[in-house]
Amino acid sequence: MENAPDPLVRKKLRAQSYDYASTGTYWVTICVHHMECRFGAVVDGIMRLNEAGRMVDDHWRSLSNRHASLELDAYVVMPNHRHGIIFLGVADEGFPVSLSAVVGAFKSLTTVEYSHGVRNGNFPPYDRSLWPRSFQDRIVQSDWRLKDLRRYVEGNPGRWQDKHDSRTP
């Protein structure tokens, strides 16, 4: 088996020659570890956040308070993942914030609060980590793609409902 991929080598998710601290628009998807539904449910095509989902939503919205050069656009918290559009601008502090730093802060803040909720009996326990190590991103390079992604965010709960309704007999 020549040229077979090594199963122990992690797939590189980021564009290799791109500076993820540069000014730009980014599409970010962060999935819950093991794709467990922890943040609520989709009912009649509408995402109904539970307490954990509201906590995740609050931390996402607060990211722009942590980083002056960051602006949030459309996003949605789903039962087992979240999508969002982020604009990274020029930092007033003189050094840019990277996309990985933003996502890392989000994961850290939500994991700490979720763990506190587990200890208090408010949230169900998780296995090893709430979020996997990586996340998915796209560099948004056109206005039409940005509009397309905004529509995707808006319609995500309806697609979730359709997908999961089609699985029931």
N, C-alpha and C positions, 0 to 999 in steps of 0.2 A: 504494500500500500504506500506507494510513493506520494509525497506531497499531502498526506492526510493531515488535517488540522490537529494540533495538540490540544486535547480537551482541558488541560490545566492552564492554558494561556487565555487570559481574559481578553475578550473582544474590546478593542478600543472604541469608545463611544463618541469621543470628541473629534472634531476635525483637526488633523495633526498640525497644520500650519496656521491655524487661526488663533488670534489673541482674544480669549474670552473675557478680557477686561476692557476691550475696546468698545467705544460707543457703538450701540446697535440695538436691534430688536431681536428678542429671542423667544421661542416657543419652548416651554418646559413641561414635561410630564413626569410626575413622581408617583410611583405605585407603592402601595402598601406591601410589606414583605409577605410573601406567599399569596398575594392578591386577596387577602382576607377582607371581607366587607366590615369595616369598623366605624364608618362615619355617617351612617344613616341609610336611607332606602329611597328608591325612586318609586313614587306613587302617582299614578295617572300622568306620567311623563314629567313630573316635577320632583326635583331632588329635595328630600326632606332630611335636613341635617339633624343628627342626634347631638347630645352634649359634646361628644368627642369631635364631631364634624364642625360644630360651632367653634370649638377651640382651634381647630386647624384653620378654619376660615379667618378667625381673629388674628392668628399669627401671620397668615399670609398678608392680610391687609396692613399689618403693622410693619412689614418689611421696609416700606418707604420711609418710615420714621427712623429706622436704624441706619439707612444709607441715603444721604441727600441726593446722590446722583441716580437713584433708582426711581422709576415710575412704573406703576402697575397698570395694566390694561385689563382686558377681559380675562376672566378665569372662572373655573367651576370646581367645586369639591364634589366628588362622586363617592359612592360607597367604598371603593377600594383604591382610588387614585385621585389625582387632581391635575388639571391642566391650567396653564396660565401663560399670558404674554407679558414679558418684562422689557422695558426700555432702560438700557444702561447709558447714562450720559457722562459728561465730564464732571469729575469729582471736585468739589470746592476745596477739599482738604489737600489737594495736590497729588494724591495717588488714587488710581481707579480701583473700584471694587470689581472682582471677577464674578462671573455667573456661578462658578462653583462655590465661592464664598457665600453668596446670597442663598443658594440652595442648602449649603451646609448649615448656615445659621437657622434657616427654617426647620430643617430636620432636627437639629439640636434642641431648639426651643420647644417644638411639639413633642419630641420624645421625652424631655424632662417633665413637661406637664402631663402627658399621657401616663407616664410611669407613676407620677404622684396620684393620678386618678385611679390607677390599678391598685396602689397601696391602700387607698381610701375606699375601695370597693365600688367606685363609680364606673370604671371601664373594665372590660374583660382583659385578662392577661394576654401577653403575646410571647412568641417563641424567639428568644435571642435578640431581636431588634424589630422596631416598628417599621422602619424603612430599610430597603436594601442599600448597599453601598453606592450604587450608581443612580443616575437619572437619565432621562432621554431629553434631547434638545434638538432644536433646529434653529438655524440662523435665518431670520425672516428678511428677505432681501428685496421685496417689492410690495407696493401698496395693495395690489390685487391678492397677494398671498396673505397679507395681514387681514384683509376683509374676509377672506375664505376661512382663516383660523378663528376670527371672531364669530362667524356663523357656526363653525364647528362647536365652539364653546357653548353657544346658545342652544344648539340642538342636541348636545350630548345626552342630557337626561332622557329625551324622547327616543334616541337610538338605543340607549341602555334598556329602556322599557321594551322596545320592539324586539331586541335581541333576546332578552330573558323571557318574554312572553312566548316566543317561538319555540322555546325549549320545553314548555309544558304541554302535555298531551291534551 
